[in-house]
Amino acid sequence: MDDRRRSPRLDVVLKVRFERKEDFKDALIHNISQTGVYLATDAPFDAGYQFAIEIDLPNDKGQIKGKCEVIWVNEIEAEDYPKGMGVQLVELEPKDRELLEEYLKELENA
């Protein structure tokens, strides 16, 4: 498989809320990078769909809010990879981008 990612994905389990038409839905992130996340959900959106996302960082390190776009969808539930969608972070405020970069550095050095 050709991996076209610009930055490496790090395995994590983080709480996340994402925008649905009527409200926000709770879910889990299974990996994260500077440019995107894998969001586990039984009801993934179609590729190209954009929506708001709120990622809770552990140990009260804050919350990252932004906008993302669905890049690919996984419709098959597997033992080691849940059904969900790979999303690209397309819009983050500078403070949220900085918070994400700090968190990723901590993960890489752990």
C-alpha positions as CSV (number, residue, x, y, z in Angstrom):
1,M,0.0,0.0,0.0
2,D,1.3,3.4,-1.0
3,D,1.5,5.6,2.1
4,R,1.1,9.2,1.0
5,R,1.1,10.8,4.5
6,R,3.3,13.8,5.0
7,S,3.7,13.1,8.7
8,P,3.8,9.8,10.7
9,R,0.6,8.6,12.5
10,L,1.0,7.8,16.2
11,D,-1.3,5.3,17.9
12,V,-3.5,6.8,20.6
13,V,-6.9,6.5,22.1
14,L,-8.4,10.0,22.6
15,K,-11.9,11.2,23.2
16,V,-13.3,13.3,20.4
17,R,-16.6,15.0,19.5
18,F,-17.6,15.6,15.9
19,E,-20.3,17.5,14.3
20,R,-23.4,15.7,13.0
21,K,-26.3,17.5,11.3
22,E,-28.2,18.0,14.6
23,D,-25.5,17.9,17.3
24,F,-22.1,16.6,18.3
25,K,-21.4,12.9,18.6
26,D,-18.8,11.3,21.0
27,A,-16.2,8.9,19.5
28,L,-12.6,7.8,19.8
29,I,-9.5,8.6,17.8
30,H,-7.1,5.7,17.2
31,N,-4.2,7.5,15.7
32,I,-3.1,11.1,15.2
33,S,-0.5,13.1,13.2
34,Q,0.1,16.8,12.5
35,T,-2.2,16.6,9.5
36,G,-5.0,14.2,10.5
37,V,-6.6,11.5,12.6
38,Y,-8.4,8.2,12.3
39,L,-11.8,8.6,13.8
40,A,-13.6,5.3,14.8
41,T,-17.4,5.5,14.2
42,D,-20.1,3.2,13.0
43,A,-21.5,5.9,10.8
44,P,-18.6,7.5,8.8
45,F,-19.3,10.4,6.5
46,D,-18.6,10.2,2.7
47,A,-15.1,11.1,1.4
48,G,-14.9,14.9,0.9
49,Y,-17.3,15.8,3.6
50,Q,-16.1,18.6,6.0
51,F,-17.1,18.9,9.6
52,A,-16.1,20.4,13.0
53,I,-14.1,18.3,15.5
54,E,-13.1,18.7,19.1
55,I,-10.2,16.6,20.4
56,D,-9.7,16.2,24.2
57,L,-6.0,15.8,25.1
58,P,-5.2,13.7,28.1
59,N,-4.1,15.0,31.6
60,D,-6.0,18.3,31.2
61,K,-3.6,19.5,28.4
62,G,-6.5,21.2,26.7
63,Q,-8.8,20.7,23.7
64,I,-8.1,21.1,20.0
65,K,-10.9,22.5,17.9
66,G,-10.9,22.7,14.2
67,K,-12.4,21.6,10.9
68,C,-11.5,18.4,9.0
69,E,-12.3,16.7,5.8
70,V,-12.9,13.0,5.2
71,I,-10.1,11.6,3.0
72,W,-11.0,7.9,3.2
73,V,-13.7,5.6,4.8
74,N,-13.2,2.2,6.3
75,E,-16.6,0.3,6.2
76,I,-15.2,-3.0,7.5
77,E,-14.9,-3.8,11.2
78,A,-11.7,-5.6,11.9
79,E,-10.3,-6.9,15.2
80,D,-7.4,-4.5,15.2
81,Y,-8.9,-1.6,13.2
82,P,-12.4,-0.4,13.9
83,K,-14.9,0.9,11.3
84,G,-14.4,4.7,10.8
85,M,-12.8,7.4,8.7
86,G,-9.4,8.9,8.1
87,V,-9.7,12.7,8.2
88,Q,-7.4,15.5,7.3
89,L,-7.2,18.6,9.6
90,V,-7.9,21.4,7.2
91,E,-8.5,24.3,9.5
92,L,-6.9,24.9,13.0
93,E,-6.4,28.1,14.8
94,P,-2.6,28.8,15.4
95,K,-3.1,28.1,19.2
96,D,-4.7,24.7,18.4
97,R,-2.0,23.8,15.9
98,E,0.6,24.6,18.5
99,L,-1.2,22.5,21.1
100,L,-1.3,19.6,18.7
101,E,2.4,19.9,17.9
102,E,3.3,20.0,21.6
103,Y,1.2,16.9,22.2
104,L,2.8,15.0,19.3
105,K,6.3,15.9,20.5
106,E,5.4,14.4,24.0
107,L,4.1,11.2,22.3
108,E,7.2,10.8,20.2
109,N,9.5,11.3,23.3
110,A,7.5,8.9,25.5
